[in-house]
Amino acid sequence: MTAIQDIPLKTIKGADTSLADYAGQVLLVVNVASKCGLTPQYEGLEALYAKYRDQGFAVLGFPANNFGGQEPGSDAEIADFCTLNFAVDFPMFSKISVAGEDRHPLYAALTAAEPTAQGGGEDFREKLRGHGLTPTEAPDVLWNFEKFLIGRDGEVAARFAPTTAPNDDALISAIERELHPGE
């Protein structure tokens, strides 16, 4: 088991858990938000989960309010929003901080393991600056819907920028490589 798998977590319903509960699976860990321009990615994330879950894959959603106050709700409100608006069935976790001084240990470990995101992070940083926002700097998570792919071995295999859509070829190829190594 890796150190990342040992970090204590809470489900969105308050139960104690950790990534060890998903040992042997390929995981896509995503920091999510309900009031973000990227929120429609929930639909694509759910589609990925439905397509690959029988092959040992899970999307894990971690609500965070670090960026623009775009996840202000309680865990119960977030769960209701995800169910009612996007029929989210993938596992969701209790709201955490994914950047800054109060960053959750899971995100400290993820960003240390893979400090740079693929897929247009610098372009998105410039876009944020153009909107008068001060983006984080690597290795911190840039914005909502950044994605970390964890292999069956529990190690971080890849990291994707927030603007990488769930149906992006690079993301799907990386998931399939982890699900079926050597093919």
Secondary structure, DSSP 4 states (H G I P E B T S, - for coil): --HHHHS-EEBTTS-EE-GGGGTTSEEEEEEE-SSSTTTTHHHHHHHHHHHHGGGTEEEEEEE---STT---S-HHHHHHHHHHHH---S-BB-----SSTT--HHHHHHHHH--S-BSSHHHHHHHHHHTT-----TTS--STT-EEEE-TTSSEEEEE-TTS-TT-HHHHHHHHHHHSTT-
